[in-house]
Amino acid sequence: MTKASLYDAISDLPLDIDGYDVEFRQRTCAGDFARISVILCLQDAHPGQRGVPRPCTRFSIHGDGATGVGEDVTYEIEDHQALDDKPIDLPPAGSYTIDSFSEALDGIDLFPGVTPGREASRSYRRWALESAALDIALKQADTDLATVLGREYDPARFLVSTRLGDPPTLERVRQWLELNPETEFKLDATSAWTPEIMDELAATDAVRILDLKGHYKHTDVDQSPDTTLYRRIIERFPNALIEDPRLTEETLPLFEGHEHRVTWDAPITGVASIEELPFMPEWLNMKPSRFGSIENLFETIEYCRDRGIGMYGGGQTELSVGRQHLHALASLFYPAAPNDIAPCAYNDPDPVAGLPKSPLSPPPNPRGLEWAPN
């Protein structure tokens, strides 16, 4: 007897669609790079430099008294603004299943009349639509994802993800640790990091993941392969995972004996991308937006589970509902992992007291794909 897949459990969920909405918002976020996000109710999302407003576009799907919302994390603001002049010709009102709605998206240009700033944006917007469809289908069935999958929501651990600025400073890390000494971090390492900064960070014993950003191209956060940086990271943080190194003839030898610490993010878009890695990983960053479709995401989760590959959740500075979706997925599939899914307020320009602490408790009455904290 063939084992039912995760996707089998949700593919036939019915959803009735009456229409869609698009709405734009802005929010100021911390960080060293400008970024945009779209949310499917459509919502506006753009994390930017410290104090820079982030636009967000939010799509909403309405039907049978319910609303499903998803978030598109497309980075370029122009790709969001283009929707004003050339809206997407979304599947018409009517009755669907999750699977038939996904099939309907196959024939639709999600960037009508424009070429997106990066090819990955097509997957980002596809995920926004599919997650919104799953959200409304679950709400119309008066249930939640855990119940449909026959699982339970567990408390979800999270790290605080940040950059140290240019020139780098530990001010933000110190502020978070002062507010909560148990804060754990995922940090973007750069060639500007000095040995003194690394030594102080290592002494905190709070860094769980170091992101080398070696597979980013034409962004404000690109980090070229740097043998000095890589060697210092490997030596000073022996218990931290090392994400997205660029493995070259010069850098690959540095990781001999440390392969179990290497994890991947930017290259991971499905099963085929895992099988193309230079070696089978022990850990992977699961960013749903990179997978595009629910089927692709669930297939990849099962592939990792079957092979003992550890998974942790990752985000793209979502502003609201998209971050809740990450919490729900992490809670179901990798709750104790070092998830890069801190609540949205952790991305605000200044650390403040009173924010939810890790792990996040599951909501008492989850509904749809929502996972609003207590």
GIHU-V657459 format. One record per helix or strand of 3 or more residues. SS is the DSSP state (~ for helix, > for strand). FROM is the first residue (numbers start at 0). TO is the last residue. If there is no record, write none. Layout:
ss	from	to
SS	FROM	TO
SS	FROM	TO
//
This chain:
ss	from	to
~	5	10
>	13	16
>	18	28
>	36	39
>	41	44
>	51	62
>	65	71
~	76	84
>	93	96
~	97	105
~	120	139
~	144	148
>	159	161
~	170	178
>	184	187
~	194	203
>	206	210
~	226	235
>	240	242
~	251	254
~	258	260
>	261	263
~	270	274
>	282	285
~	287	290
~	293	305
>	309	313
~	320	332
~	343	346
//
